[in-house]
Amino acid sequence: MRLLLVEDDSMIGDSLREALRRQGFAADWVRDGQAAESVLASGERFEVVLLDLGLPKRGGLEVLRALRARGDATPVIVLTARDATSDKVAGLDAGADDYLVKPFELDELLARLRVISRRQNGRTDSALAVADLRLDPATREVTRAGRPILLSAREFALLQALLERPGAIVSRAQLEDRLYGWGEELESNAISVYMHQLRKKLGADLLHTVRGLGYYAGPEKS
């Protein structure tokens, strides 16, 4: 999942971005409302925006209202110290999908991100499965025929991206977008390497390459 973090506090922003990256998220970070609006209006795609309200140059509510005025339905979770009911109502009425008051536990934010992911993919259960392969984003456990399999953060993120749309071909560019943020070093064959590692750990029968198009998870297509 690729996220845009909009946070002006350097300590909070840096620690949150690194915590999210350790969980396998691609987290890009801007530090003021003007920069956030510029990025969001540029056409870059994010699956979720984590938005502070008390921002320099342009307030978070203004950024949110401009986003919705453009017809952009990207989910937004407000992360703010403003805990008054009136602030929560204003944020939600401006188009926020969720509202989380600082300080908060990372686990709570991760749970709310999983809710948004389920909603985006039309699911009610957080676990993803194809045949006997199962991935649980809540516990970060992966099993094959009931046997636990240990994956790195990148391997987990790649497998999750494929299992969210079983049978659908996901392009290399789409996967790179999901796994990498700004400034992260990306080898040209990184996705191929991770797919090779996943096949070694999980077996090759459920993870397939479609030459020139991308990859998919599920039974092999005839």
FIDRENFI-946857 format. One record per atom (N, C-alpha, C, O): x, y, z. Coordinates in steps of 0.001 Angstrom, whole numbers, plus 500000, padded with zeros to 6 digits. Each point is the difference from the previous one (the first is absolute). Example, Ala and Ser with C-alpha at 12.3 -4.5 7.8 and 13.67 -1.06 7.14 Angstrom:
! residues 2
513190494310507800/499110501190500000/500900501200500000/501036499981500665/498614501069498615/500820501190500060/499230501090500730/500509501108500169/
This chain:
! residues 222
500846498814500000/499154501186500000/500890501248500000/500900500123500831/498852500784498254/500767501238499928/499231501113500693/498835500250499691/501827500417501251/499382501022500817/500670501348499779/501188500067499684/498044501006500484/500575501332500080/499797500497501419/498869500133500466/502233500139500218/499960500535501354/500197501510499924/500991500475499444/498057500282501120/500079501463500021/500117500425501461/499013500007500737/502198500344499670/500291500253501411/501149500996500101/501058499785499408/498743501307501339/501042501023500089/500986499769501142/501080500591500000/498577498570500968/500904499709501113/501042498975499547/499658498861499684/501607501546500285/501061499142499469/500150498710500787/500195498936499412/499716501143501915/500179498798500819/498867499006499764/500245498808499819/498516501681500183/498847499124499766/500059499429498581/499826498797499802/500420502069499221/500015499556498605/501055498955499739/499731498988499353/501473501246501145/501092499067499745/499738498651500654/500184498959499369/499389501048501890/499772498731500705/498819499242499408/500038498774499901/498906501951499703/498828499332499433/500314499427498627/499590498882499688/501129501867499492/500353499491498673/500837498734500114/499755499030499283/501230500967501610/500848498818500147/499219498819500558/500213498863499577/498884501392501371/499176498921500554/499117499385498927/499835498781499953/499596502058499184/499148499501498918/500824499214498980/499550498968499502/501640501512500191/500858499276499057/500386498629500534/500080499031499246/500160500893502060/500338498697500596/498835499029499896/500192498784500024/498601501754499859/498811499161499833/499725499687498528/499012499340499678/501859501130499434/499855499679498582/499256501036499190/499725499769498823/499933501381501774/499328501062499265/501030500862499273/501119500176500483/498505500354498368/500797501023499328/499454501343500458/498914500408499588/501844500283501269/499499501217500627/500791501211499530/501187500125500300/498156500773498959/500608501257499574/499545501102500951/498893499950500537/501967501043499667/499754500985501058/500191501416499475/501032500315499407/497972500535500813/500136501441499759/499674500723501296/499290499477500859/501252501762499272/499984500666501299/499110501246500087/499970500658501040/499315499670497897/499091501149500077/498824499789499054/500045499160499101/498900501627501126/498785499821499227/500139500360498544/499346499398499148/501491501571500550/500195500396498605/500664498879499208/499600499701498875/501423499678501724/500665498880499338/499042498823499835/500007499325498971/499172500435502047/499029498900499919/499025500221498854/499721499083499228/499765502131500664/499033500291498943/500635499855498621/499364499512499066/501885500912500813/500708499889498724/500180498544499593/499770499642498845/500639499524502095/500203498574499710/498678499334499650/499918499237499038/499051501050501742/498708499344499785/499345500443498694/499225499250499407/501084501962500149/499432500493498746/500821499577498784/499581500211498862/501584499193501375/500914499665498909/499617498725499259/500510499734498911/498595499480501675/499625498736499365/500696498802500594/499692498865499637/501261501364501288/500613498857500676/498936499275500800/499143500621500628/500924498035499341/498941499220500635/500449499487501360/501063499393500130/498112500859500879/500212499458501339/498739499255500412/498890500378499626/501294498572501138/498834499242500440/499365500601501243/498804499829500236/501996500876500561/499489500688501190/500854501248500241/501209499995499766/498144501065500703/500702501207500455/499849500087501513/498890499924500527/502238500236500170/500004500231501446/500245501491500196/501092500492499715/497904500227500767/499991501458499923/499906500661501371/499025499813500728/502009500966499614/499919500859501181/499145501213499647/499856500341498826/499581500307502184/499172501178499739/500769501298500186/499841500929499209/500995499150501829/500729501223500295/501272500115499189/501095499804500526/498770500511498198/501135500034499079/500379501428499635/499138500878499966/502141499365499762/500396501309499482/499593500166498534/499795499017499287/500092502230500277/499734500405498614/498565499745499549/499410500836499317/500027498022501056/498602499719499659/499485498946500986/500614498946500165/498274501342500479/499479499105501028/499527498670499440/499647499892498826/500351499100502034/499589498668499584/498572499934499496/499718499280499042/499372501460501588/498612499995499527/499888500591498605/499205499526499189/501580501501500523/499995500582498656/500499498989498969/499440499876498910/501628499403501457/500533498962499108/498940498941499735/499811499566498864/499507500026502187/498976498965499884/498833500470499141/499522499264499136/500020501961501102/498871500518499212/500367500136498525/499182499718499124/502052500717500601/500437500129498606/500068498629499327/499644499857498831/500813499140501913/500074498635499478/498612499508499595/499820499466498906/499210500715501970/498641499534499713/499339500849498913/499195499490499220/501140501804500724/499414500862498969/500442499574498615/499280500222499027/501913499159500865/500476499487498705/499372498655499662/500252499450498927/498941500022501971/499384498698499771/500923498852500318/499750498872499577/501324501392501167/500966498975500366/499505499271501243/499835500606501059/499927498088498807/499424499211501095/501058499259500812/499657499111500780/501626501235499056/501059499341500768/499661500046501486/499731501078500530/500274497773500161/499693500012501433/500971500865500790/501201500016499731/498260500700501244/500795500897500841/499744499665501465/498855499958500448/502226499805500289/499916499865501450/500641501245500606/501183500264499785/498042500488500963/500533501177500681/500763499534501241/499482499221500800/501752501264499352/500818499737501188/500295501354500635/500760500789499438/498654499494501718/500114501339500560/499893499980501516/499471499057500589/501037501995500028/499859500164501447/498670500658500362/499647500074501177/499616500401497825/498720500659500270/498947498961500363/499550499232499150/500063500753502122/499119498932500473/498585500464500327/499196499210500496/500484502052499237/498645500494500273/499011499364499025/500329499742498842/498473500013501637/498969499409499148/499758500854498760/499799499469498908/500220501851501258/499767500888498859/501071499827498926/499704500089498809/501562499658501613/501079499771499038/499799498683499262/500218499916498791/499364499057501945/499756498702499366/498863500103498983/500090499466498895/498847501223501494/498861500172499092/500433500761498754/499620499639498886/501183501423501299/500455500793498857/500858499163499059/499861500094498781/501024499091501783/500857499150499173/499222498973499216/500247499795498811/498813499557501853/499202498973499325/499068500623498970/499810499446498917/499608501702501414/499117500673499044/500760500536498793/499428500154498921/501865500133501260/500810500492498881/500392498880499053/500501500257498906/499269498478501516/500271498884499106/500976498972500511/500375499092499259/500056501022502007/500904498993500560/499262498676500162/498806499972500298/501924498934499502/499423498667500190/500144499529501443/499255499132500456/501709501446500258/500240499601501385/500724501145500693/500542500894499350/499459499066501979/500567501097500797/500673499376501206/499343499329500796/501966500881499352/500770499385501072/500739501091500762/500728500796499407/499083499239501905/500571501057500833/501377499592500515/500187498889500496/500769502023499379/501341499793500549/499970500225501517/499219500816500489/501625498465500253/500862498897499544/499179498733499821/499019499784500712/501378499384498344/499280498758499734/501013498858499902/501190500228499779/498331498566500386/500842498811499855/500071499620498527/499008500091499277/502184499480500284/500162499566498612/499026498891499655/499467499973498891/500289499112502036/499097498876499729/498595500478499647/499326499395499166/500235501691501469/498670500520499689/499963500588498598/499034499796499264/502014500933500363/500061500532498635/500035498870498983/499320500073498976/501460498881501289/500075498870499077/498642499326499853/499627499588498902/499633500297502196/498663499398499930/499073500838499130/499206499455499233/500889501860500880/499147500875499191/500395499957498525/499145500110499121/502148499728500611/500446499828498615/499467498687499421/499647499934498823/500299499030502005/499457498717499513/498510500119499685/499517499391499045/499757501388501750/498574500216499719/499838500657498633/499150499593499208/501661501415500520/499921500690498707/500364499053498868/499364500024498946/501653499141501257/500393499038498972/498870499025499706/499734499685498840/499601499835502206/498872499076499786/498885500693499230/499406499421499091/500319501808501277/498928500754499341/500321500215498524/499127499865499142/502133500472500567/500404500245498612/499866498750499150/499698500078498809/500527498770501806/499974498750499251/498708499211500183/499906498850499572/499099501768501065/498687499382500125/499982498762500861/499250499062499730/501583500925501324/500065498828500869/499512500371501396/500016501166500395/499548497804500348/499648500184501402/501027499354500916/500188500441501134/500474498519498382/501020499296500779/501369500580499663/500303500253498834/500524499958502193/501323500572499746/500934499004499334/500908500402499272/498888498311500961/500898498986499436/499786499855498497/498878500116499506/502211499628499777/499973499780498557/500404498560499729/500889499470500667/498472499894498366/500310498596499756/499788499632498543/499095500507499338/501755498604500177/499847499343498709/500369498539500221/501106499691500445/497955499408499239/500212498565500251/500381499829501476/499263500445500880/501883498915499399/500396499779501389/501033501023500477/500633499820501041/499526501243498191/500915501077500376/499199501109500678/499017500494499447/501410499893501752/499248500980500790/500950501052500556/501076499681500506/498506501578499392/500766501122500531/499078500824500884/498906500374499579/501524499909501636/499196500781500932/500714501315500299/500994500003500726/498518501125498726/500652501288500241/500000500407501466/500896500721500438/498108498826500331/499912500393501410/501121499379500824/500605500679500830/499678498046498950/501038499313500773/501315499912499246/501027499612500557/498929500762498134/501170499904499107/500500498557499908/501200499747499890/497859499326500156/500328498582499858/499649499521498595/498975500381499434/501894498779500017/499758499364498710/500119498497500205/500959499519500603/498064499747498893/500051498538500107/499682499374498646/499279500572499183/501272498250500606/499674499187498818/499658498620500498/500846499324500586/497931500245499193/499499498720500511/500183499928501512/500317498947500554/499475502199500106/500112500057501452/501412500159500526/500194500172501203/500794499775497919/501400500104500440/500435501454499962/499897500643498955/500596499901502178/500420501404500023/501240500232499150/500916499178499974/499097501956499331/501113500355499118/500452501414500351/499188500923500059/502107499238500172/500556501281500383/500390500785498751/500772499521499170/498679501704500705/500307500861498864/500610501310500494/499723500447501114/501109500161498041/500510501346500292/498864500997499787/498956499654499446/501256501595501002/498964501032499850/499651500230498535/498826500158499663/502175499864499464/499743500216498567/499285498796499384/499069500170499212/501358498621501141/499335498806499481/498545499975500431/499117499673499207/500634500672502047/498632500026500521/499161501018499227/498874499708499594/501687501493500205/499259501053499296/499685499603498564/498912500282499498/502042499064499842/499783499569498622/498922498922499927/499117500052499145/500962498978501754/498993498938500016/498626500579500316/499009499596499391/500913501329501536/498721500614500346/499393500721498800/498796499911499759/502043500802499491/499505500720498822/499394499040498980/499002500328499359/501589498499500488/499484499012499052/498735499311500521/499063499746499243/500923499958502060/498856499272500560/498768500883500164/498885499491500119/501303501814499889/498841500896500085/499131499910498751/498806500296500044/501802499292498837/499246499863498745/500350498661499363/500639499973498949/498956498916501664/500387498681499488/499538499793498563/498852500273499650/502067499241499531/499694499742498600/500201501194499091/500073499845498781/500018501367501804/500187501213499197/501490500243499783/500808499847500916/499540500530497863/501407500276499685/500364501392500523/499336500990499693/501728499059501097/500503501255500559/501342500292499334/500900499160500027/499238502003499385/501216500311499259/501183500252500935/499834500288501185/501361499594498244/501209500297500768/499956501438500540/500347500243501156/499225500704498000/499943501401500420/499037500186501174/500296500754500928/498563498571499038/499043500103501100/500590499450501296/499797500565501074/500927498340498815/500613499406501186/501118500889500535/500135500164501213/500653500401497905/501056500919500432/499390501197500718/500544500481500994/498324499996498496/499294501126500613/499554499657501411/500046500844500894/499518497905499307/499524499556501305/501123499850501009/499806500237501193/501384499364498328/501076499605500901/501030501074500280/500728499910500989/499352501110498160/501102500961500122/499486501430500041/499092500373499258/501511500424501630/499693501415500097/501073500831499339/500914499464499375/498976501858500763/500952500919499397/501400499744500541/500184499775501196/500793500263497917/501395499949500424/500492498635500408/501179499854500324/497966499133499674/500446498659500356/500697499370498797/499512500060498871/501633499340501404/500764499384498917/499252498784499460/499562499135500758/500303500815497932/499220498935499373/500795499385498857/500253500646498983/500131498109501196/500671499275498925/498971499643498928/498831499765500304/501612500197498451/499075499747498890/499348498625500088/498897499804499490/501778499238501156/499459498640500082/499466499675501394/499838498828500340/499883502209500481/499614499769501394/498741499136500109/499963499068500803/499016501227498408/498751499234500092/500238498548499596/499470499086500631/501319500700498327/500319498632499575/500724499238501105/499740498818500224/501162501861500456/500745499354501093/499059499608501134/500076498888500522/499035502034499856/499055499678501077/499045498874499595/499661499150500824/499909500839497924/499128498913499534/500733498670500054/499414498987500381/501852501004499245/500797498776500070/500083499509501446/499864498805500264/500360502127500674/500088499619501411/498669499467500517/499970499033500760/498923501600498827/498686499529500425/499712498596499474/499455499164500720/500909500580498028/499756498665499434/500813498930500728/499525498881500193/501695501462500210/500823499051500743/499358499665501342/500067498858500453/499316502125500178/499418499790501325/498593499408499952/499619499210500863/499605501186498103/498584499636499950/499677498928498969/498930499393500048/501988500369499021/499699499139498867/499611500846498806/499516501121500160/500690498356498659/499797500782498779/498614499825499393/499680500658499010/499490498471501558/498738499663499342/498922501080500127/499021499975499253/501140500969501675/498977501030500187/500477501404499653/499223500951500078/502041499192499541/500554501315499662/500535499954498577/500934499252499710/498482501537499406/500274499857498574/500446501320499372/499601501087500418/501241498769498565/500463501134499200/499323499950498639/499947498949499363/499538502184500199/499452500126498653/500946500925499246/500007501209500228/500783498225498882/501067500742499355/499486501298499347/499043499995499226/501615501082501109/499646501292499424/498838500709500673/499726501164499707/499577498130501208/498834500597500649/500156500152501511/499690501054500555/500791497894500112/500142500089501449/499866498651500675/500485498986499497/498851501014501648/499934498809500840/498577499840500551/499236500961500089/500437497800500277/498734499784500687/500121498816500963/500872499144499854/498230500833501132/499938498894500966/498720499225499775/498932500586499823/501176498087500185/498841499146499823/500338498801499148/501146499844499579/497879499305500158/500244498857499110/500453500463498621/499584501059499531/501251498165499831/500501500382498665/498860500042499005/499144499116499967/500861501949499206/498932500167499014/500301499154498775/501145499902499560/497820499496499901/500179499142498823/500139500835498736/500159499450498910/
